[in-house]
Amino acid sequence: MESLTPPAPPSAPPAHAGILLREWRAARRLSQLDLALDAGLSTRHLSCVETGKAQPSREILTRLADTLQMPLRARNALMVAAGFAPRYPETALVKPELAQMRRAIEFILGQQEPYPAMLLNRHWDMLMANRASARVNRYVMGGRRPAHRNLLRQIFDPADLRGAIVNWEEVAGNLIHHLHSVVAGAPSDQVARGLLDEVLAYPGVPTRWRVRELDAAAVPLQNTILRHDGGELRFFSTITTFGTPRDVTLDEVHIECCFPVDEATAELCRELARRDEAERPKATSNNRFLTE
């Protein structure tokens, strides 16, 4: 089985760690004085670090990264830029080191049946999904498979799942809000920036979404309404992340679980599961998960 975590695209290393620190400080909207005070440094020393005149120690870099709340991948990049070894491993979920975490993920996905659940990375690539996800997608798409493994592309591409989403503008608008936040909060993430440009270029996407709405209130509960043959399936979603991760892979993934809003949706999901169980060969009846 191949790695469940797509490799990060190669990128040119920065000239020094100060460039990354300056970018992250700007993303967090902190002045040099604010960051220096919060990290317990002098403003002069921080200025020298940012300009490359001073070589920071690992301990200082760690304090700055903690203050800036940098994700683990960015912390590794900061260490490498300063000439140190990366601090956090990046382990594929199929490796023995993460076997227990993979079992935990599979348990959560399996427990969500007969309702959809999927494991996504920071760019909304679908790494794993339970069979309910595929059943519901096939049902609302008339038997067709999604054209993309990326959830954002599925939702924004008119030829994919988008056509089956009744409240598309609500769902897509919420995702754009989150994607803008990722781009603004992770200045070195060129993949997220490219993904934002890509989904905004799809036809029918409101031009106002090109600008990040700083005052937009976060949606407390995401509802998705899917249509099929005049009927509707209604779900709300929850997000599960891993607390205090010590591995880049775990830091960047989350589990999205969909729950039925009404009994009609719940019963349809149960019926789709019964049909799936009856049609699948017994030899594959225990294969509950779809992976790359």
Phi, psi and omega in degrees: 000138180282164177302141178275354180249111180301139181296144179290140179295144180295146178216152181288134180292148178291162180297322178200167184297334181300328178297314179295317180299319180294320179295316181289324177296318178295320180296327179273359178059047179246141172279167176301322179296316180300311183294318180298315180295315182294328183266358179074035179241165172278149178298324180297316181294318178299319178299318179293324177295315183294327181272353180088006180282338180236142178265111182284152175278168176299322183294319179293318179298321179296317178298318179293318179296321177297316181296322181277355180054049181284140175292166188297321179299317180293325177296318177299316180298323179295316179296316180297319179297332180270001178093011179256164175287148177299147186270327187248136178285160172235104190246130177296145182297339180279352182283151181302329182299332180249022183300318181294321179292321178298319178297321178296318179296315179298323178297315180297315180296319181292320179295338182283342177305143007267028181252151187294146173206145182212153175258124183237149173267189187291345178253016178065025170284136181276113183267323175213157176204149174280170185291337178298326178299313180293321181298313182294318179299313180298322182297311184282343180256018175065034178093350180282150174272151175301146181281344185230153172265357180261127185296322179297316179295322177301318186280332183264337181283120180299338181272001183246220186293340184309319183296343181262359184265113182295312181261051186302316184296325177293313182293311182294322179296322178293320179294320178298320178301316179293319181294319175302320180294321178297314180297316181291326184272347180228081187299337181270358183275087181288335178294316178296320179296317178294323179294322177298313178299321182294311184288330177291340182276351179293148181296146176082004179277124182304136181295334181295340180286351179288341180250132180291129178269099184293331183267001182292130180283140178293140179282121183291332182214121181271120175255140177232127180246120180251144180249151173199123177050043177084349178261175182224144171246131184240124180232154163239154188244149171235152181242131177244128175239170182260123181284144179042056179290148177244015180224139183301319182301311181291331179292336189252002181249157173212157180252127177252122179247134179254133180241143179290139178279329184224168183291329179298317178293318180299316181293322178296319178297320178294321179294319177297323178293320179296318178296318181297317181295323181288329185272334185280141176299147181300330182297336182248011186295337181268357180277090189268354189236147175250128179229169177291000000 
